[in-house]
Amino acid sequence: MVKKLHPAAAALLAEIEAYRARSGTDRTNFGKQALRNGNFIPRLEGGAIPTFKTIDRVRAFIDGQTKATQPRRKASR
């Protein structure tokens, strides 16, 4: 039986999976790096409902990593 995910968990998992596909980060390391919790993704998939604070922390991590890997543009003169 497939467990129906809370909409917030489903949306967050979609964002995480998109980031992981771009970065090549595995599930455990993503959780450890973003939240110091290697079981974060399996818990979300198991039906846990993320708090607003957790969602904000995950998004801040993804945004920070994405900005850090983007090439810097030279200022035009």
C-alpha positions as CSV (number, residue, x, y, z in Angstrom):
1,M,0.0,0.0,0.0
2,V,1.4,3.4,-1.0
3,K,1.2,6.0,1.7
4,K,-0.3,9.3,0.6
5,L,2.1,12.2,1.4
6,H,1.1,15.4,3.0
7,P,1.1,18.2,0.3
8,A,3.9,20.0,2.0
9,A,6.0,16.9,2.2
10,A,5.3,16.0,-1.4
11,A,6.3,19.5,-2.6
12,L,9.5,19.6,-0.5
13,L,10.5,16.1,-1.8
14,A,10.0,17.3,-5.4
15,E,12.3,20.3,-4.7
16,I,14.9,18.0,-3.0
17,E,14.8,15.5,-5.8
18,A,15.3,18.2,-8.5
19,Y,18.3,19.5,-6.5
20,R,19.7,16.0,-6.0
21,A,19.4,15.3,-9.8
22,R,21.4,18.4,-10.6
23,S,24.0,18.0,-7.9
24,G,24.4,14.2,-7.8
25,T,24.0,14.2,-4.0
26,D,22.7,11.0,-2.5
27,R,19.8,10.8,-0.1
28,T,21.7,10.3,3.1
29,N,24.3,13.0,2.4
30,F,21.6,15.5,1.4
31,G,19.9,15.0,4.8
32,K,23.2,15.3,6.7
33,Q,24.3,18.4,4.9
34,A,21.0,20.2,5.0
35,L,19.7,19.2,8.4
36,R,22.3,17.0,10.1
37,N,19.8,14.2,9.7
38,G,20.7,11.4,7.3
39,N,17.2,9.9,7.7
40,F,15.3,13.0,6.7
41,I,14.3,11.9,3.2
42,P,13.1,8.4,4.2
43,R,11.1,9.9,7.1
44,L,9.4,12.4,4.7
45,E,8.6,9.5,2.3
46,G,7.3,7.6,5.3
47,G,4.7,10.2,6.0
48,A,6.4,12.7,8.3
49,I,5.1,16.3,7.9
50,P,7.8,18.9,7.8
51,T,7.6,22.0,9.9
52,F,7.8,25.5,8.4
53,K,11.2,25.8,10.0
54,T,12.5,22.6,8.4
55,I,11.1,23.6,5.0
56,D,12.9,27.0,5.3
57,R,16.1,25.3,6.3
58,V,16.0,22.9,3.4
59,R,15.2,25.7,0.9
60,A,18.0,27.9,2.3
61,F,20.5,25.0,1.9
62,I,19.4,24.4,-1.7
63,D,19.5,28.1,-2.6
64,G,22.9,28.5,-0.9
65,Q,24.4,25.5,-2.7
66,T,22.9,26.5,-6.1
67,K,24.3,30.1,-5.8
68,A,27.7,28.7,-4.7
69,T,27.9,26.5,-7.9
70,Q,26.8,29.1,-10.4
71,P,29.6,30.8,-12.3
72,R,30.1,34.5,-11.5
73,R,29.5,37.0,-14.3
74,K,32.1,39.6,-15.0
75,A,30.8,43.2,-14.6
76,S,30.5,44.9,-18.0
77,R,32.3,48.2,-18.3
